[in-house]
């Protein structure tokens, strides 16, 4: 489980041992992004790598950033452009 401000949990759901995720097999690769919802900074230096065929659950209380993460993945919201950050889908 990874906990990262704004404090939601990402659970990797696997039926066997933990799998190594590399940049080559990542289906979603988010690195060091900063994102805002209106005037509120929701993510700052957020990173996440999800491999192909890997199942994830996003859990957290209201206002934790779960919907913002999905909007970033769906490209309804774009991160702030900065050096050494990327969002690859």
Secondary structure by P-SEA (a helix, b strand, c coil): ccccccbbbbbbbbcccbbbbccccccbbbcbbbbbccccccccbbbbbbcccbbbbbbbcccccaaaaaaaaaccccccccccccccc
